[in-house]
Amino acid sequence: MTLSAAILSLFCLSVYAQVGMAGRSGSSRGGDAVAAYVFGAETSANAEALAEAVVDNLVRSRNYSAPRRGAREFFREADRAQARNRNRLLEDRDFCRIGSDFGVQYLCIVDIERAGRGNSVWARVIDLGNCRVIATAEYTGLIRNTREIQTAANSLTDELLRRRIGSRSTGAGIGVAPAQQSSHNDGRSRQGQAAVGVGQGQTASTPNRPTTPPSAQASTPTPVQAPTPASVPEPTPTATPAAPVATPPPPSAEDRLRGDRDAMFERLDAQLAQQAGGGGGSGTFTDSRDAQTYRVVRIGDLMWMAQNLNYMAVNMSCYDNDPSNCAKYGFLYTWDAAMTACPAGWRLPTCEDWANLTQAAGGEGVAGSRLRSTTDWVPFEDGFILGTDGFGFSALPGGYLGIDGAFWNVGAYGSWWSATANDASRAWQRTMLSNDNGVYRYDWDKNSGLSVRCVR
């Protein structure tokens, strides 16, 4: 081999090596490095395996790259840091510090809580550049062996990728909380909140409580006061020694975890209230994807959008293909489109969520009139009942798109998808009519076009 050929070979080999190293270091076009850590697994081996599977899935999506020194070594370094902090769980700012040592830009933290015979699993992704939570996901199932671990990892990462993790713009929405102020939070809806608006808007339909007539008040006899008996000295009670006060046991790691989650949602609710000028149960939310702003209201355990979703996605339609109807009533989505249409931090309500909303509004027989808006509804089949909108939900009659391609009953008929499927081709929905007080459940073909409300 000539000297010039040898030099050329060495040059080509050097370029090839540099390109290969760049692809593995996270500086390639594939995206920034991502790592993961898991709390609450039954064994350390299961936690490590789940963390590695999540990272592998995210890297396989070609949007992210593996961390320097590997996902498994990152997990073990975080595990060692947790062992040094036995009195408290690691906080997000701790992970930010560890991530900088590994060249990690995004971190997925997974919390596992045992629930009955399965597990409730929540994942959140932190942008370590600004220590903010930018995406969340939820999964329910067992995590005991390799197959179950991979199933959980697939479900979590699929949802996180649909939420567009890694997009800096998603960090500006109201559904995002500063990570450095929270530890081990999740995207799950908080339980136990009182219903907001219960009883509002019902005064006109509630009969006044009967009052006592003046004549009855005047004829009421004045009670005669009994004579005061002579005072008798009371015996001095014998002092009972105070029982020793038991010192409550320190909260467990799981108790602290739940408290941290509740604190996160309190901060998010406070942000919504601040946007609404201080209102505790309502506010606004701006979708960072298209800058549209929606009114929101807390009813029961959930924060609901108080307007139909109007985000342009795949497999959606405007009623009669008229954009002005979308501006008024929102898009009509197929079920598959509805399942992914809600913005990050929000989701399509389940059948149970709709049932809880209906119950909070008085039950199926009366909830429709109380949840419907006071305007934009027209008579249906020669009947009409004015909605009171007593809960601020402002249900709108967007009509629906049938599987035959025809549009039906705008102004008189509102139908909204739930996230609960009935079988492979049909899913449950909720319907309200302008001539009826109720809220009704039907299973419809998933290719129909219905309105969407999102919940957090």
C-alpha positions in Angstrom: 0.0 0.0 0.0 1.4 3.4 -0.9 1.8 6.1 1.7 -1.0 8.3 0.1 -3.4 5.3 0.2 -2.6 4.6 3.8 -3.2 8.3 4.8 -6.5 8.3 2.9 -7.6 5.1 4.7 -6.7 6.5 8.1 -8.6 9.7 7.3 -11.8 7.7 6.2 -11.5 5.6 9.3 -11.3 8.7 11.5 -14.3 10.3 9.9 -16.3 7.1 10.3 -15.4 6.8 14.0 -16.3 10.4 14.7 -19.7 10.0 13.0 -20.4 6.9 15.0 -19.4 8.5 18.3 -21.6 11.5 17.5 -24.6 9.2 17.0 -24.0 7.5 20.3 -23.3 10.6 22.4 -26.7 12.2 21.8 -25.5 15.0 19.5 -26.9 13.3 16.4 -30.0 14.3 14.6 -31.8 11.6 16.6 -32.4 13.9 19.6 -31.1 14.5 23.1 -30.1 11.8 25.6 -32.8 10.4 27.8 -32.6 8.3 31.0 -35.1 6.8 33.4 -35.5 5.9 37.1 -38.2 3.9 38.8 -39.7 4.1 42.4 -41.8 1.5 44.1 -41.0 -1.7 42.2 -41.1 -5.0 44.2 -37.4 -5.6 43.6 -34.4 -3.5 42.5 -33.9 -5.8 39.5 -37.5 -5.1 38.3 -37.0 -1.3 38.7 -33.7 -1.4 36.8 -35.2 -3.5 34.0 -38.3 -1.3 33.6 -36.1 1.9 33.5 -33.9 0.3 30.8 -36.9 -0.9 28.8 -38.4 2.7 28.9 -35.1 4.2 27.7 -34.7 1.6 25.0 -38.2 2.3 23.6 -37.6 6.0 23.6 -34.2 5.7 21.9 -35.7 3.2 19.3 -38.2 6.0 18.4 -35.2 7.9 16.9 -36.2 11.0 18.8 -33.7 10.4 21.6 -30.3 8.9 22.2 -28.9 6.8 25.1 -27.1 8.6 27.9 -23.4 8.7 28.3 -22.2 5.6 30.2 -25.6 3.9 29.5 -29.1 3.9 31.0 -28.3 1.1 33.4 -25.3 3.0 34.9 -27.5 6.1 35.3 -30.0 4.1 37.2 -27.4 2.7 39.5 -25.9 6.1 40.2 -29.4 7.4 41.1 -29.9 4.3 43.2 -26.7 5.1 45.1 -27.9 8.7 45.6 -31.2 7.4 47.0 -29.4 5.1 49.4 -27.5 8.1 50.7 -30.8 10.0 51.3 -32.6 7.4 53.4 -34.7 10.0 55.2 -36.3 11.3 52.0 -37.0 10.4 48.4 -34.9 12.0 45.8 -36.4 15.1 44.4 -36.4 16.3 40.8 -33.6 18.8 41.4 -31.4 15.8 42.6 -32.1 14.1 39.3 -31.2 17.3 37.4 -27.8 17.3 39.1 -27.2 13.6 38.3 -28.4 14.0 34.8 -25.9 16.8 34.1 -23.1 14.3 35.0 -24.4 11.9 32.4 -25.1 14.3 29.6 -28.8 13.6 29.9 -31.3 16.2 28.6 -34.6 14.3 29.4 -35.4 12.1 32.4 -38.4 9.8 32.7 -39.3 9.1 36.4 -41.7 6.2 37.0 -43.7 5.7 40.2 -45.3 2.3 41.0 -48.0 2.0 43.6 -49.4 -1.4 44.5 -53.2 -1.4 44.1 -55.1 -4.6 44.9 -53.8 -7.4 42.7 -52.1 -5.1 40.2 -50.1 -1.9 40.1 -50.9 1.7 39.3 -48.0 3.2 37.4 -47.4 6.9 36.6 -44.5 8.3 34.5 -43.4 11.8 33.9 -40.7 13.3 31.8 -38.6 16.2 33.0 -36.7 18.5 30.7 -33.4 18.8 32.7 -32.5 22.0 30.9 -35.1 23.9 32.9 -36.3 21.2 35.4 -39.9 21.2 34.2 -42.3 18.4 33.8 -43.3 18.2 30.1 -45.3 15.0 29.7 -47.1 12.4 31.8 -48.4 8.8 31.2 -50.4 6.3 33.2 -50.6 2.4 33.2 -52.3 -0.2 35.3 -51.1 -3.8 35.4 -48.8 -6.3 37.0 -45.0 -5.8 36.8 -43.4 -9.1 38.0 -41.5 -10.6 35.1 -39.8 -9.7 31.8 -42.9 -9.9 29.7 -45.0 -7.7 32.1 -42.1 -5.2 32.4 -41.9 -4.9 28.6 -45.7 -4.5 28.3 -45.7 -1.7 30.9 -42.7 0.0 29.2 -44.4 -0.2 25.8 -47.7 1.3 27.1 -45.9 4.2 29.0 -43.6 5.2 26.2 -46.3 5.0 23.6 -48.4 7.5 25.6 -45.4 9.7 26.3 -44.4 9.9 22.6 -48.0 10.8 21.7 -47.7 13.7 24.2 -44.7 15.0 22.1 -42.1 14.7 24.8 -39.0 16.5 23.9 -40.8 19.5 22.4 -39.8 22.6 24.4 -43.0 24.4 23.5 -45.1 21.9 25.5 -43.5 23.2 28.7 -45.4 26.4 28.5 -48.9 25.1 29.0 -50.9 25.3 32.2 -50.7 21.6 32.7 -46.9 21.8 33.5 -45.5 22.3 37.0 -42.0 23.4 37.9 -40.2 20.2 38.8 -37.8 21.6 41.3 -40.8 22.3 43.6 -42.2 18.8 43.5 -41.0 15.2 43.9 -42.4 12.1 42.4 -45.6 13.6 40.9 -47.8 12.1 38.3 -50.6 12.9 35.8 -53.3 11.2 37.7 -56.5 13.1 38.7 -56.8 13.8 42.4 -59.6 12.1 44.3 -61.8 13.5 47.1 -62.4 17.0 45.9 -65.8 18.5 46.6 -68.0 19.2 43.6 -67.8 22.8 42.5 -71.0 24.5 41.6 -73.3 22.0 43.2 -76.5 23.7 44.0 -75.8 26.8 41.8 -78.4 27.7 39.3 -81.1 25.7 41.2 -82.6 28.6 43.2 -85.3 29.4 40.7 -86.6 25.8 40.5 -86.5 25.1 44.3 -89.7 26.1 46.2 -89.3 28.5 49.0 -89.2 27.0 52.4 -92.6 27.7 54.3 -92.3 30.4 57.0 -94.3 30.7 60.2 -97.3 33.1 59.7 -97.3 36.2 61.9 -100.5 35.2 63.7 -98.9 31.9 64.7 -95.8 33.8 65.9 -98.0 36.1 68.1 -99.9 33.3 69.7 -96.9 31.2 70.7 -97.0 31.0 74.5 -93.9 32.3 76.4 -92.4 29.5 78.4 -92.5 29.9 82.2 -89.1 29.8 83.8 -88.8 27.3 86.6 -87.6 28.6 90.0 -83.9 28.4 90.7 -83.1 25.8 93.3 -80.9 26.6 96.3 -77.2 26.3 95.4 -75.6 23.1 96.5 -71.8 22.8 96.5 -70.7 20.4 93.8 -68.2 17.7 94.7 -64.7 18.3 93.4 -63.9 15.8 90.7 -60.9 13.6 91.2 -58.2 14.4 88.7 -57.6 11.6 86.2 -54.0 11.2 85.1 -53.6 12.0 81.4 -53.1 9.0 79.2 -49.7 9.0 77.5 -49.8 10.4 74.0 -48.7 7.9 71.4 -46.1 9.2 69.0 -47.4 8.6 65.5 -45.0 6.6 63.3 -43.1 8.5 60.7 -44.8 8.6 57.2 -43.7 5.8 54.9 -42.2 6.5 51.5 -45.5 5.7 49.8 -47.3 8.2 52.1 -44.8 10.9 51.2 -45.2 10.0 47.6 -49.0 10.5 47.7 -48.6 13.8 49.5 -46.2 15.0 46.9 -48.6 14.1 44.2 -51.5 15.9 45.9 -49.3 19.0 46.4 -48.5 19.0 42.6 -52.2 19.1 41.7 -52.9 21.8 44.3 -50.2 23.9 42.5 -51.7 23.2 39.1 -55.2 24.2 40.4 -53.8 27.4 41.9 -52.3 28.3 38.5 -55.7 27.7 36.8 -57.4 29.8 39.5 -54.9 32.6 39.1 -55.5 32.7 35.3 -59.2 33.1 36.1 -58.6 36.0 38.4 -58.7 34.0 41.6 -61.7 31.8 41.0 -61.2 28.5 42.9 -63.0 26.1 40.6 -62.7 27.6 37.1 -60.1 29.2 34.8 -58.7 28.9 31.3 -56.2 26.7 29.6 -54.2 27.6 26.5 -53.3 24.7 24.2 -49.6 25.2 23.3 -50.1 23.3 20.0 -52.3 26.0 18.3 -52.6 28.7 21.0 -56.4 28.2 21.4 -57.7 29.0 24.9 -60.5 27.0 26.6 -62.5 27.7 29.7 -62.1 25.0 32.4 -64.2 24.1 35.4 -63.7 21.6 38.3 -66.7 19.3 38.9 -66.4 16.5 41.3 -62.9 15.0 41.2 -61.8 16.3 37.8 -61.0 19.5 36.0 -63.1 19.5 32.8 -62.8 21.6 29.7 -65.9 23.8 29.5 -65.8 24.0 25.7 -65.7 21.4 23.0 -62.2 20.6 21.7 -61.3 22.4 18.5 -57.9 21.0 17.7 -57.2 20.1 14.1 -56.2 16.4 14.0 -56.5 13.4 11.7 -60.0 12.0 11.1 -62.0 15.0 12.3 -64.7 17.1 10.6 -66.6 20.4 10.9 -70.4 20.0 10.9 -71.6 20.3 7.3 -67.9 20.8 6.4 -68.4 24.5 7.5 -65.5 26.0 9.4 -67.8 28.4 11.2 -69.5 25.3 12.9 -66.0 24.3 14.2 -65.5 27.7 15.6 -68.8 27.4 17.5 -69.1 23.7 18.4 -65.6 22.3 17.9 -64.5 19.4 15.7 -66.3 16.1 15.3 -63.7 13.3 15.9 -63.7 9.6 15.2 -63.0 7.6 18.4 -59.4 6.8 17.4 -58.8 10.5 16.7 -60.4 11.5 20.0 -58.2 9.1 22.0 -55.1 11.2 21.0 -56.6 14.7 20.4 -56.4 16.1 24.0 -53.3 18.3 24.8 -50.5 17.2 27.1 -51.6 16.8 30.7 -55.2 16.2 29.6 -57.0 13.1 28.4 -60.3 11.8 27.0 -62.7 11.1 29.9 -63.6 7.5 30.7 -67.1 6.1 31.0 -66.6 6.3 34.7 -65.6 9.9 34.5 -68.8 10.7 32.7 -70.8 8.8 35.2 -69.2 10.7 38.1 -69.9 14.0 36.3 -73.6 13.0 35.8 -73.9 12.0 39.4 -72.4 15.3 40.6 -75.0 17.2 38.5 -77.9 15.3 40.2 -78.1 12.0 38.3 -79.0 10.8 34.8 -82.6 12.1 35.0 -81.7 15.8 35.6 -78.0 16.3 34.8 -78.6 17.2 31.1 -80.6 20.3 31.9 -78.1 21.4 34.5 -75.0 20.8 32.3 -76.3 22.3 29.0 -75.4 25.9 28.1 -78.2 28.5 28.3 -77.8 29.4 24.6 -77.3 27.8 21.2 -79.8 25.0 21.8 -82.9 24.8 19.6 -86.1 22.7 19.9 -85.9 19.0 19.0 -89.0 17.0 17.9 -91.2 20.0 18.9 -89.9 20.0 22.4 -87.5 22.2 24.3 -86.2 22.5 27.9 -84.0 25.5 28.7 -80.6 24.5 30.2 -79.5 26.2 33.4 -75.7 25.6 33.1 -75.6 25.5 36.9 -72.1 23.9 36.9 -70.4 26.0 34.2 -70.0 22.9 32.0 -71.7 24.7 29.1 -72.5 21.6 27.0 -73.0 22.5 23.4 -75.2 20.8 20.7 -72.5 20.0 18.1 -74.6 17.3 16.4 -72.8 14.2 15.0 -71.4 12.6 11.9 -72.9 9.3 11.0 -71.0 6.4 9.5 -73.0 7.0 6.3 -71.2 10.4 6.0 -74.3 12.4 6.9 -74.4 15.1 9.5 -77.3 15.1 12.1 -79.1 17.4 14.6 -76.7 20.3 15.2 -78.3 22.7 17.7 -80.5 20.0 19.3 -78.2 17.1 20.0 -74.8 16.9 21.7 -72.7 13.7 21.8 -69.3 13.2 23.4 -66.9 10.3 23.2 -65.6 8.4 26.3 -62.3 6.6 26.3 -64.0 3.3 27.2 -64.4 0.9 24.3 -67.3 -1.6 24.3 -65.7 -3.9 21.7 -63.3 -3.8 18.7 -65.7 -1.6 16.7 -67.8 0.3 19.2 -67.2 2.7 22.1 -69.3 4.3 24.8 -70.5 7.9 24.6 -72.8 10.4 26.3 -75.7 12.3 24.7 -77.8 15.2 25.7 -81.0 16.5 23.9 -82.6 19.9 23.9 -86.0 18.4 24.8 -84.9 16.2 27.7 -83.4 16.7 31.1 -81.3 13.6 31.0 -77.8 12.4 30.1 -77.8 9.1 28.2 -75.1 6.5 27.5 -74.9 4.7 24.1 -72.3 2.6 22.4 -71.6 3.9 18.9 -69.5 2.9 15.9 -66.0 4.2 16.4 -66.0 5.7 12.9 -68.8 8.1 13.9 -67.9 11.7 14.4 -68.6 13.1 17.9 -67.6 16.0 20.0 -64.7 15.8 22.6 -64.3 17.2 26.1 -60.9 16.7 27.8 -60.3 16.2 31.5 -57.3 16.6 33.9 
